Amino acid sequence: MSNTSSFAVERHPTPVAASERATLLENPGFGQLFTDHMVTMRWSEDAGWHDGKVSARKPIEMDPATAVLHYAQEIFEGMKAYRIEEGGSALFRPDRNAARFRSSARRLAMPELPDELFLEAIELLVETDADWIPPGEGAALYLRPFMFASEVFLGVRPAKEYLFVVIASSVGAYFKGGAAPISLWVSHDYNRAGPGGTGAAKCGGNYAASLLPHGQALSNGCDQVCFLDAATHEYIEELGGMNLFFVMEDGSLVTPPLTDTILEGITRDSLIQLARDAGHEVREEPYAFAQWMEDAQSGRCTETFACGTAAVVTPVGTVKSEKGTFTVGDGAKAGPTTVKLHQTLERIQRGESNDAHGWVKRLGES
Ligand SMILES: *Cc1c(COP(=O)(O)O)cnc(C)c1O
């Protein structure tokens, strides 16, 4: 690609004033405070990718017959830009998000956005709204690229027009209370994904399917729902939006293998590498729920944690299901391996420690 940008930049005529922004950034919450700008780009069968721009963030006007509203042809990504110590900001493995966005697009029969356009859109938005990256531990600019079928048509077939959008949200720590363990409700009634389905794609439809069991987790006093495999209901898969790791007494780690029912987390992949770097054996192998319960009770499984971009690493304490309740470790605080891996990863993401794998992409100072 040449040096000319694929995106026109139309700055917000009346952005939020610096003093007001500073007040808002003191307590940003998660996913409720948005920046001044957004990126958009269109795709049509005739014109391909076109009309890229950065412009003032505003509502998207839609015809009621827009395809996504009826058949949910939509995919998304989640990534973070961190403020780094020596100034400027950094993205963590953005090339992996670009590649995953293309593979999600393939599964949902959507056009693949070339990686260089995905990355340019992300970097432009972070540079334009860099002042919205909150200061403080656990804080970041959460980026939400997404794409949906924008064609006005009620027939059932892949749409012929799509809109790609990137918005950004200033966020604090995902789970209030930081590293306090979360509780899981293991669903024996519902599955997140089935063989041959869309479980490995990052699409809104998977989340829609997870909301009823998530509500059941909440009404059982738990924070998150943990899904089992749809075929046998025996093996642990993942949470609605996070992968799982189990730490064994001998220091080895187990995580469910990537199948078409598990989302290939970039945090998961990074932690496998960091754990191996630190001398842990990591096995990607099926782990049965009954085995987990037995191992937690016997002390063979000493720690369990969930991971994903939003919450990074979150310890699991209490586990409930209709088959009984148990705790992992003492249930009250994160175990040492969980804490160590969390810190190692966060320090790399924030540019505070050696980036041996070349994962951090630094962006210019604002
Ligand atoms: C996004 C997501 C994850 C975590 O992926 P990361 O790349 O680590 O953020 C895990 N499971 C599901 C279902 C997801 O949608």
The ligand as an SDF file (V2000), in Angstrom:
LIG
                    3D

 15 15  0  0  0  0  0  0  0  0999 V2000
  -12.9730  -12.4650   22.7510 C   0  0  0  0  0  0  0  0  0  0  0  0
  -13.2120  -13.7770   23.3980 C   0  0  0  0  0  0  0  0  0  0  0  0
  -12.2300  -14.4080   24.1930 C   0  0  0  0  0  0  0  0  0  0  0  0
  -10.9230  -13.7710   24.5650 C   0  0  0  0  0  0  0  0  0  0  0  0
  -10.1110  -13.4530   23.4560 O   0  0  0  0  0  0  0  0  0  0  0  0
   -8.9230  -12.4190   23.6290 P   0  0  0  0  0  0  0  0  0  0  0  0
   -8.3240  -12.3410   22.2740 O   0  0  0  0  0  0  0  0  0  0  0  0
   -8.0030  -12.9880   24.6260 O   0  0  0  0  0  0  0  0  0  0  0  0
   -9.5280  -11.1340   24.0840 O   0  0  0  0  0  0  0  0  0  0  0  0
  -12.5230  -15.6750   24.6970 C   0  0  0  0  0  0  0  0  0  0  0  0
  -13.7200  -16.2700   24.4700 N   0  0  0  0  0  0  0  0  0  0  0  0
  -14.6710  -15.6840   23.7200 C   0  0  0  0  0  0  0  0  0  0  0  0
  -15.9520  -16.3990   23.4960 C   0  0  0  0  0  0  0  0  0  0  0  0
  -14.4620  -14.4130   23.1720 C   0  0  0  0  0  0  0  0  0  0  0  0
  -15.4290  -13.8330   22.4520 O   0  0  0  0  0  0  0  0  0  0  0  0
  1  2  1  0
  2  3  1  0
  2 14  2  0
  3  4  1  0
  3 10  2  0
  4  5  1  0
  5  6  1  0
  6  7  2  0
  6  8  1  0
  6  9  1  0
 10 11  1  0
 11 12  2  0
 12 13  1  0
 12 14  1  0
 14 15  1  0
M  END
$$$$
